[in-house]
């Protein structure tokens, strides 16, 4: 079985406040994206009967040159023994993460599509193997973290202490935390399944925040779920670099590795 890895990287990283795409920012002398790609291409990250066919980075065209330089660093400076058949390439990113992944999925040729955030550089081979194994059994699987805190659903409510135009969040409901998980990546799907989910979302003009939310919407005529997307327990180390301080946190964890 062959795998295509899709890495959406077309965001501007505005919340990080770094003045550029955060995945190109320095992390221990390498761009953040280099660490993520190194983790994805690790020879122990795949199952024995799986072959990594390609890594496709969806990015803004003006950043392709910088990303291709990261590819060169990975091939020349890594000890990963990247096979001659593995392709590293860019495709045009979209206006949203969903559009970026869809663009890459259309061009991907693997039997399985693995989608991983460009800003999650601390993925381990063990975690990647576990989600691949689960996906092979179920057809779709994602890494996620069960929550430990009590989870509240908020409702905007006029604040009587000031004026009625000011909204103060209030508790609308308390969720059963035993049923709440926080989605991470990688997320792995059979290629034809994910493409079907994208096409359905496009017809419905539905915008999801991850790929699994699109697959969850696939319903047969009887209204029952097509199948369950499996949850694989992730790791707090597999966090997404979102703010500038997260780069320091990632650097500290890489020092420990």
C-alpha positions as CSV (number, residue, x, y, z in Angstrom):
1,X,0.0,0.0,0.0
2,X,1.2,3.5,-0.8
3,X,0.9,6.7,1.2
4,X,0.8,10.3,0.1
5,X,1.4,12.8,2.9
6,X,-0.3,16.2,2.6
7,X,1.1,19.1,4.6
8,X,-1.0,22.3,4.5
9,X,1.3,25.3,4.9
10,X,-0.4,28.2,3.1
11,X,-1.4,30.1,6.3
12,X,0.2,33.4,7.2
13,X,0.7,32.6,10.9
14,X,-0.9,35.9,12.0
15,X,-1.4,34.7,15.6
16,X,2.3,34.0,16.0
17,X,3.1,37.7,15.2
18,X,6.4,36.8,13.5
19,X,5.9,38.8,10.4
20,X,6.2,35.8,8.1
21,X,4.9,32.2,7.7
22,X,5.8,30.6,11.0
23,X,6.7,27.3,9.3
24,X,9.7,29.0,7.7
25,X,10.9,30.5,11.0
26,X,14.0,29.2,12.7
27,X,13.9,26.4,15.2
28,X,17.3,25.2,16.3
29,X,19.0,26.4,13.1
30,X,16.4,24.8,10.7
31,X,13.0,26.0,9.5
32,X,10.1,24.7,11.6
33,X,8.8,22.9,8.5
34,X,12.1,20.9,8.2
35,X,11.5,19.3,11.6
36,X,7.9,18.4,10.6
37,X,9.0,16.9,7.3
38,X,11.8,15.0,9.0
39,X,9.3,13.5,11.5
40,X,7.0,12.5,8.7
41,X,9.7,10.9,6.6
42,X,11.3,8.9,9.4
43,X,11.9,5.4,8.3
44,X,10.4,3.9,11.4
45,X,7.1,5.9,11.1
46,X,5.5,3.6,8.5
47,X,4.1,0.1,8.8
48,X,6.2,-2.6,7.2
49,X,3.9,-3.1,4.2
50,X,3.4,0.6,3.5
51,X,5.5,2.7,1.1
52,X,5.7,6.5,1.3
53,X,5.1,7.7,-2.2
54,X,5.2,11.5,-1.8
55,X,5.1,14.4,0.5
56,X,3.0,17.3,-0.9
57,X,3.2,20.7,0.7
58,X,0.3,23.0,-0.1
59,X,1.7,26.6,0.1
60,X,1.4,30.0,-1.4
61,X,3.2,30.1,-4.8
62,X,5.5,33.0,-3.6
63,X,6.8,30.7,-0.9
64,X,7.6,27.7,-3.1
65,X,11.2,28.6,-3.5
66,X,11.8,28.8,0.2
67,X,9.9,25.5,0.8
68,X,11.9,23.8,-2.0
69,X,15.1,24.9,-0.2
70,X,13.7,23.1,2.9
71,X,13.3,20.0,0.7
72,X,17.0,20.3,-0.3
73,X,18.1,20.6,3.3
74,X,16.1,17.5,4.2
75,X,17.6,15.4,1.4
76,X,21.2,16.6,1.8
77,X,21.5,17.0,5.6
78,X,19.3,14.2,6.9
79,X,20.1,10.6,7.8
80,X,16.6,9.4,6.8
81,X,17.8,7.5,3.7
82,X,15.0,9.0,1.6
83,X,14.4,6.7,-1.3
84,X,14.9,7.7,-4.9
85,X,11.2,7.1,-5.5
86,X,10.0,9.5,-2.8
87,X,8.8,12.8,-4.3
88,X,8.8,16.1,-2.4
89,X,6.8,18.8,-4.1
90,X,4.6,21.8,-3.7
91,X,1.1,22.5,-4.9
92,X,-0.8,25.8,-4.8
93,X,-2.5,26.5,-1.4
94,X,-6.0,27.8,-1.2
95,X,-7.9,30.5,0.6
96,X,-8.6,28.1,3.5
97,X,-6.9,25.0,5.0
98,X,-9.7,22.9,3.5
99,X,-9.1,24.2,0.0
100,X,-5.4,23.7,0.4
101,X,-5.7,20.1,1.4
102,X,-8.3,19.5,-1.3
103,X,-5.9,20.9,-3.9
104,X,-3.2,18.5,-2.7
105,X,-5.5,15.5,-2.4
106,X,-6.6,15.9,-6.1
107,X,-3.0,15.5,-7.2
108,X,-2.0,12.8,-4.7
109,X,-1.5,9.3,-6.0
110,X,-1.3,7.2,-2.9
111,X,-3.8,4.6,-1.7
112,X,-3.9,6.4,1.6
113,X,-3.7,10.1,2.4
114,X,-2.1,11.3,5.6
115,X,-2.8,14.9,6.5
116,X,-0.5,16.6,9.0
117,X,-0.2,20.2,10.1
118,X,3.1,21.9,9.0
119,X,3.4,23.4,12.5
120,X,3.4,20.1,14.5
121,X,7.2,19.3,14.5
122,X,7.2,16.8,17.4
123,X,5.3,13.9,15.9
124,X,6.9,10.6,16.9
125,X,7.3,7.5,14.7
126,X,5.3,5.4,17.2
127,X,2.3,7.8,17.1
128,X,2.3,7.8,13.3
129,X,2.4,4.0,13.2
130,X,-0.5,3.8,15.6
131,X,-2.8,6.1,13.6
132,X,-1.8,4.3,10.3
133,X,-2.6,0.9,11.9
134,X,-6.0,2.2,13.1
135,X,-6.8,3.7,9.7
136,X,-6.0,0.5,7.9
137,X,-8.5,-1.3,10.0
138,X,-11.3,1.3,10.0
139,X,-10.7,3.3,6.8
140,X,-10.2,6.6,8.6
141,X,-8.5,7.5,11.9
142,X,-7.2,10.7,13.6
143,X,-4.9,11.5,16.5
144,X,-6.7,13.3,19.3
145,X,-6.4,14.0,23.0
146,X,-9.1,13.1,25.6
147,X,-9.8,16.2,27.7
148,X,-9.1,16.2,31.5
149,X,-10.8,19.5,32.3
150,X,-14.5,20.1,32.6
151,X,-15.8,21.5,29.4
152,X,-18.4,24.3,29.2
153,X,-20.5,25.4,26.2
154,X,-20.8,29.2,26.3
155,X,-23.7,31.4,25.2
156,X,-23.4,35.2,24.7
157,X,-25.6,37.0,27.1
158,X,-26.2,40.8,27.6
159,X,-24.2,42.0,30.6
160,X,-26.6,43.8,33.0
161,X,-23.7,45.3,34.9
162,X,-22.7,47.5,32.0
163,X,-25.2,47.9,29.2
164,X,-27.3,45.6,27.0
165,X,-25.0,46.0,24.0
166,X,-22.1,44.3,25.9
167,X,-22.0,40.5,25.6
168,X,-20.7,38.5,28.5
169,X,-20.2,34.7,27.9
170,X,-22.3,32.6,30.2
171,X,-22.6,28.8,30.6
172,X,-25.1,27.2,28.4
173,X,-24.3,23.6,29.1
174,X,-21.6,21.3,30.6
175,X,-20.4,18.5,28.4
176,X,-19.5,15.0,29.5
177,X,-15.8,15.3,29.4
178,X,-15.5,11.5,29.0
179,X,-16.8,12.0,25.5
180,X,-14.8,15.0,24.5
181,X,-11.5,14.8,22.5
182,X,-9.3,17.5,21.1
183,X,-8.4,16.8,17.5
184,X,-4.7,16.7,16.4
185,X,-3.0,15.4,13.3
186,X,-2.0,13.2,11.6
187,X,-5.4,12.3,10.2
188,X,-5.4,9.3,7.8
189,X,-8.0,8.3,5.2
190,X,-8.4,6.1,2.2
191,X,-7.9,8.3,-0.8
192,X,-11.2,7.8,-2.4
193,X,-13.0,8.4,0.9
194,X,-11.4,11.8,1.6
195,X,-12.0,12.9,-2.0
196,X,-15.6,12.0,-1.7
197,X,-15.9,14.0,1.5
198,X,-14.3,17.0,-0.1
199,X,-16.7,16.8,-3.1
200,X,-19.7,16.6,-0.7
201,X,-18.5,19.6,1.3
202,X,-18.0,21.6,-1.9
203,X,-21.6,20.8,-3.0
204,X,-23.0,21.7,0.4
205,X,-20.7,24.8,0.8
206,X,-19.6,23.4,4.1
207,X,-16.3,24.6,5.7
208,X,-14.8,22.3,8.3
209,X,-11.9,22.9,10.6
210,X,-10.3,19.6,9.9
211,X,-10.6,16.7,7.4
212,X,-12.4,14.4,9.8
213,X,-15.3,16.9,10.1
214,X,-15.8,16.4,6.4
215,X,-15.7,12.6,6.5
216,X,-18.1,12.6,9.4
217,X,-20.8,14.3,7.2
218,X,-20.8,11.4,4.6
219,X,-24.2,9.8,5.0
220,X,-25.9,7.0,3.0
221,X,-29.5,7.1,1.9
222,X,-30.7,5.5,5.2
223,X,-29.2,8.4,7.2
224,X,-26.8,6.2,9.2
225,X,-23.2,7.1,9.4
226,X,-21.1,5.7,6.6
227,X,-18.6,4.4,9.2
228,X,-16.9,5.6,12.3
229,X,-13.7,7.7,12.2
230,X,-11.4,6.1,14.7
231,X,-9.7,8.0,17.5
232,X,-6.1,7.3,18.4
233,X,-4.9,8.8,21.7
234,X,-2.2,11.4,20.9
235,X,0.3,13.2,23.0
236,X,0.6,16.7,24.5
237,X,4.0,16.9,22.9
238,X,2.4,16.7,19.5
239,X,1.1,20.3,19.8
240,X,0.7,22.8,17.1
241,X,2.9,25.9,17.1
242,X,0.4,28.7,17.0
243,X,2.0,31.6,19.0
244,X,5.6,32.9,19.2
245,X,6.0,31.3,22.7
246,X,5.2,27.9,21.2
247,X,8.5,28.1,19.2
248,X,10.4,28.3,22.5
249,X,8.4,25.4,23.9
250,X,9.1,23.3,20.8
251,X,12.8,24.1,20.9
252,X,13.0,23.0,24.6
253,X,11.3,19.7,23.8
254,X,13.6,19.1,20.9
255,X,16.5,19.6,23.2
256,X,15.2,16.8,25.4
257,X,14.8,14.4,22.6
